[in-house]
Amino acid sequence: MTTATAPSPTSTAPTPHQVWKRARGLLIAVLVLVIAGVTFAAVRSGTNHGHLDPRSVDPKGSRAAAELLKARGISVTVATTLDEATTAAGPDTTLLVSGPNLLTPAQQRRLHEATTASTGRTVLIAPGPAAASRLSPGVRTEPHRPVSPLAPSCTLPAARSAGTADMGGVRYTTPDSTASACYSSDGTPSLLVLKDRGDGDTVLLGSPDFLHNERLDQQGNASLALQLLGSRPHLVWYLPSLADPSATSDDGSPDDNNTNGGGNGGGNGEETSFLDLIPSGWLWGTLQLTLAAALAAIWRGRRLGPLVTERLPVSIRASESAEGRAGLYRKNNARDRAAESLRAATRTRIARLAGVTAREAHISDVLLPAVSARTPTAGDDLSTLLFGPAPADDAALVLLAEHLDTLEREVRTS
């Protein structure tokens, strides 16, 4: 006697080949984006510099201003560390500090001591409250205003010669009556010139926009840049860097540890948010990747219309279909769905025998009285059997199937 072996269950999990076919399109797209980004960065790495960089030809760079100064015989030197900047400071030198807010309190104090002793010119680009108080004591800042063409409205020769220029941004006030205040916005100047010891002076600019390549040929921007930065034979263009070793040194002053309430975490003179530390290119790239991911999700999850019945290539026996559905129910412990499927099928079949229409076969108030007239089963038991809760376990599900089968036989034979 041969014992029949039960067929092994068919796995419904996707195979590695199926997973690869589904994901390869997205993976290829991501790979192309990564390669394009690396290539673009490699191509531009040799010539692309930051904003206000005298080597940069980008719209926000300042190479045009540097070239004009060189054409007038002014030597332009780029410094990236505080040591280079303070060493180069002197009576014949203009020191342009492009990012004073990036300096730590200790660096700002050290820079102020060096520039005051040099008797040269120091140009500070948009220093905030903390940076202005350390690099030019006594100066107070006012809220930022949009950059726009402004008239000089002062007696400073450089400003009067340049005329209207793109100024604004941070505004400054000082109790020093000898200071020159120009390009006022709402009555407060955005260019301030303070006299230091000897022939030295400090220039505070509320905005760097007039030095950008894209704006240098507008208004009197070029004239103002040449006169402010070309008053000495040498120009040191200081670009503060977070990699500067002096940024990690601590002079032991309590003020270094309590700047802005100790909240910026990096020791900078100004409050800086996390987004301010991320280069704009990365933010733009992240936005593009997010948009691409959203479009890919919509594409993969799209529905072109309602589901349609598909003609199967082969005929499948009803028993095989029932076994397949039963296997899915068992795999997911869906006793509630299995019980409802059994009850719905029984209600449909006995409704015809009890004279109830198919539309009313699943309405308890209609079906139960008609079936009760054909079977000795009590009304409450009949309601629980045909419309009751889901079985608690597999044994209860099997028992429910047996009771439904018995009920159907009773109705048929009544």
DAHU-V531943 format. One line per field, one symbol per residue. ss: DSSP state (H for helix, E for strand, L for the rest). phi: phi as a letter, one per 20 degrees, with the letter a starting at -180 (. if undefined). burial: b if it has 16 or more other ideal C-beta (glycine too) atoms within 10 Angstrom, else e. A space follows every 50 residues. Layout:
ss: ???
phi: ???
burial: ???
This chain:
ss: LLLLLLLLLLLLLLLHHHHHHHHHHHHHHHHHHHHHHHHHHHHHLLLLLL LLLLLLLLLLLLHHHHHHHHHLLLEEEEELLHHHHHHHLLLLEEEEELLH HHLEHHHHHHHHHHHHHHLLEEEEELLLHHHHHHHLLLLEEEEEEEEEEE LLLLLLHHHHHHLLEEEEEEEEELLLLLLEEEEEELLEEEEEEEELLLLL EEEEELLLHHHLLLLLLLLLHHHHHHHHHLLLLEEEEELLLLLLHHHHLL LLLHHHHLHHHHLLLLLELLLLLLHHHLLHHHHHHHHHHHHHHHHHHHHH LLLLLLLLLLLLLLLLLHHHHHHHHHHHHHHLLLHHHHHHHHHHHHHHHH HHHLLLLLLLLLLHHHHHHHHHLLLLLLHHHHHHHHHLLLLLLHHHHHHH HHHHHHHHHHHHHL
phi: .eefeffffefefffgffffffeffffffffffffffffffffeffcecf fmefeeefgefcfffffffffenefdceddcffffffffafecddedfcf feefgffffffffffffeldddddelfegffffeebgnedddgfcgfbfc eflbdfgfffffmfbfcpmfdccbfffefedclfclncfdccddedfmef bcdddfbegfefgfdfedldffffffffedfcfccdeedgcfefgffeec enffffecflmmdemdnffcfcefffeegfffffffffffffffffffff dfcerffcfdfffcedfffffffffffffffdleffffffffffffffff fffemdfffefddffefffffgfdbffffffffffecefffebfffffff ffffffffffffef
burial: eeeeeeeeeeeeeeeeeeeeeeeeeeeeeeeeeeeeeeeeeeeeeeebbe bbbbbbebebbbbbbbebbeeeebebebbebbeebbebbbeebbbbbbbb bbbbbbbbbbbbebbbebbbbbbbbbbbbbbbbbbbeebebbebbebebb ebebebebbeebebbbbbbbbbbbeeeebbbbbbbeebbbbbbbebeeeb bbbbbbbbbbbbbebbeebbbbbbbbbbbbbbebbbbbbbeeebebbeee eeeeebeebeeeebeebbbbebeeeeeeeeeeeeeeeeeeeeeeeeeeee eeeeeeeeeeeeeeeeeeeeeeeeeeeebeeeeebeebbeebbeebbeeb beebebeeeebbeeebbbebbeebbebeeeebeebbeeeebeeeeebeeb bebbeebbeebeee
